[in-house]
Amino acid sequence: MNDAIKRLKLVQKRIEQACLAAGKPPDGVTLLAVGKRHNAVKIIELNKLGVRSFGENQLQEALHKQQELADLDLQWHFIGTCQSNKTRAIAENFQWVQSVDRQKVLNRLSSQRPDSLQPLNVCLQVNIDQEPQKSGATPEEILQLAALAHGLDNIRLRGLMAIPRVTGNLNEQHESFRKVKALFETLKDEGHDIDTLSMGMSSDLEVAISEGSTMVRIGTDLFGPRES
Ligand SMILES: *Cc1c(COP(=O)(O)O)cnc(C)c1O
């Protein structure tokens, strides 16, 4: 087996086992392959093995790969910082954006989404541990953003995305993910029809799934170390 197959099988096994432990069906969590700083050839390799959803956090790099891979039936997720001067390209070239944290960006994404395309799938990014250096809205802002998204024609609100603070303390990891899940439930209680809780990366996917993640974003453990 080559490295790509080995890594994919291992990640899939980890996800399955975490699902079982959490009492979810083994296919209850979607795998998003984060190909940032890996070339298109590696994406083709993973796609041949059945992976369809890919995440990128740098717009130029993503657009370049999308051109190279235009023949493949891939689903692209933008997971990087959403600057307002990039919203048009994001609205035109991605099926999902997981990193929306401001009203201005949300409004622009809706108005710039081409009518010929399905509404843009959006996850709001919450800065759950209120870290000053990180993107993401506060929980209070998330409630307002969700209400705004609800009224926008070309936006389909799917849920939340979070990148909790880095800590070696397992209890703290659980606590962060639990807070995101609680906010997700609050949105549902408010009547939002959402289905996606995007949390968990290479190092903490098991903890995230145990706290209710429905989508894990995996880079390193699928592709190997990133090229600099
Ligand atoms: C890079 C990145 C990931 C993947 O991280 P790994 O630790 O390599 O699995 C997930 N989410 C976001 C938003 C990222 O930027």
The ligand as a Tripos MOL2 file, in Angstrom:
@<TRIPOS>MOLECULE
LIG
   15    15     1     0     0
SMALL
NO_CHARGES

@<TRIPOS>ATOM
      1 C1         -4.8520   23.6340    8.4450 C.3       1 LIG1
      2 C2         -6.2140   23.5580    8.9610 C.ar      1 LIG1
      3 C3         -6.7760   22.3390    9.3590 C.ar      1 LIG1
      4 C4         -6.0190   21.0000    9.3340 C.3       1 LIG1
      5 O1         -5.0560   20.9400   10.3330 O.3       1 LIG1
      6 P1         -4.2010   19.6220   10.6320 P.3       1 LIG1
      7 O2         -3.7500   19.8010   12.0220 O.co2     1 LIG1
      8 O3         -3.0680   19.6170    9.6510 O.co2     1 LIG1
      9 O4         -5.0800   18.4460   10.4670 O.co2     1 LIG1
     10 C5         -8.0810   22.3420    9.8160 C.ar      1 LIG1
     11 N1         -8.8080   23.4750    9.8730 N.ar      1 LIG1
     12 C6         -8.3140   24.6660    9.4810 C.ar      1 LIG1
     13 C7         -9.1840   25.8680    9.5550 C.3       1 LIG1
     14 C8         -7.0050   24.7520    9.0140 C.ar      1 LIG1
     15 O5         -6.5280   25.9410    8.6380 O.3       1 LIG1
@<TRIPOS>BOND
     1     1     2 1
     2     2     3 ar
     3     2    14 ar
     4     3     4 1
     5     3    10 ar
     6     4     5 1
     7     5     6 1
     8     6     7 2
     9     6     8 1
    10     6     9 1
    11    10    11 ar
    12    11    12 ar
    13    12    13 1
    14    12    14 ar
    15    14    15 1
@<TRIPOS>SUBSTRUCTURE
     1 LIG1         1 GROUP 0 **** ****
